[in-house]
Every structure is written in C-alpha cells, then in structure tokens.
Amino acid sequence: MNRWLALAAVTFLVQLGSADPAPAGPNAAASARIYWQTGINGAGSPNNGSASPNPQFVVTCKGVQNLRGAEVQVLLSGGFGPLTPAWQFEPGGCAEGSAQFYLGGRGGTYPNVFTATPAVPGLVIAQNSALFNTGDCRTPHGVEMLWLSCIGDSGRVRDASKEYAVWAVQFDANTHSPVDGTPCPRALDDLEVQNLVCVFPNFRIPCTQPGHGAAMSLIGRWNRRLRPV
C-alpha cells in the first residue's frame, strides 16, 4: 500500500511597499504568511507539509494599519506531474465542491481582517474560487489557481500588532465525482498511487504585466501592494 503524500506548502514573507515612488506610509512594515492551519481556526503549523485528509491553509497579514481590500493568488501543481483530477476543484472539475473558501479565515487564532471592528464597509467579492485549464494567462502549464479578490467602499483602521486572517481554504482530499460518485483519480482513497500536491503563492494576474511572484496585495487608504522581502 502506497502512503498518501500530503501537500507541500511554501511559507512566504512579503512587505507592504508602495505602488509608486511616494512614501509607503504607516503600512511600510506589514508582512504576510501562508500556513497549514491546526484545525479550522488554530495556529499556523511550522511545517511545510500536511498529511491531514482535510488540510486547510490560511493566509495572514501583520503590521497593517488600514485595510480596504485584498488580492491573493495561490497555485496548485502536481508533485509528480500534471495536477490530478482529485485536486481540480473548479466548476466542472472532478473535485468540484470539495474545496471551501473562507474570506477572512474562520476566526480563532487569527481575527478576520475584513470583519474586525470596524468592519470594512460595502465589501464586494470579485473572486473567491478555483480556476483550472483557462489558458496560460491564469492557469499556466496545467496548474490550478485559487483566487481571492475583494474591495470595500473605504479603508478601516487595523491594529498593527495583530496577525489577521485574510483567506482560508480547506480541502477534502477524499474526493468523489459530483456526477456519479466515483472516486476522483489520486484521491485519498486511491491506494494505487502516491499523491503529492504543491501549494505556492504566485501573483501573476494581470498577466499583461511582469509577475510579482510570492506576493499579496492589500488595498488601504493609499492602495499599497505587498511585495517580497
């Protein structure tokens, strides 16, 4: 029996910089991380891998003093080749509905950056889902994009000493087709193969511009972008 190999996550550090030559303002020291989370709302794990049948990652930010919106782009790639159907969560994919997307996380260790008092007003969600096989711009080389994009009417003050949750995504690795209920290839209960998926942040949209790599964009009063340290 082959052991199921869990996802490999990449921790990334970014700092809030300016999109123009102007000073970075009070958010200059902001940073972001991505963790495998303990349970649904516990602390981030120091490990880059997870063997849980229901792994959940959380993207956090710290040092932010004003927030209006956020942009997070995370890619899933196959560890031993193309991304397998068990990890294709997009509409029409074999694992459709087997990934849950939580704007601002699920509470607990990391407060929700959007709903913390005072909440961001009029928050509009442009993206909060998975994309696959949409072309080289959004999903190059057979990877899947998990994409969050949202913005509110105006920015709200945040406590720079706190680490807030921006986004959490939980996977069900024991996936079955929503069409006929058969197990998706390389799901957790497919014991004939090893299953390795890599998760990594990659800010590439809009792809008409140079990619920003492992970065997250936070929109506040000054519309600053998180860039790699």
Number of C-alpha atoms within 10 A of each C-alpha: 8 10 12 21 17 21 22 20 20 18 18 19 18 20 22 28 25 18 14 10 7 9 12 17 14 14 25 18 17 23 24 28 22 26 22 28 23 17 14 19 18 15 15 20 14 10 13 16 20 19 14 18 16 16 21 23 23 27 26 25 26 22 21 25 21 22 25 25 26 24 23 23 22 21 21 24 22 18 18 12 10 12 21 22 19 25 29 26 25 20 13 13 20 24 27 20 19 22 23 16 19 18 20 22 25 20 14 12 17 22 19 22 31 28 13 15 11 12 18 21 15 11 16 12 14 12 13 19 18 24 20 22 16 13 12 11 13 20 18 14 13 18 24 25 27 24 21 22 18 19 22 20 12 16 22 21 17 20 14 17 11 16 21 27 28 28 26 24 22 19 20 21 24 18 29 23 19 16 10 7 10 11 19 23 20 22 23 24 16 18 13 12 16 17 24 20 21 19 23 20 24 17 22 19 16 10 12 8 8 10 13 18 15 24 28 29 23 28 20 22 15 19 19 20 26 28 22 17 12
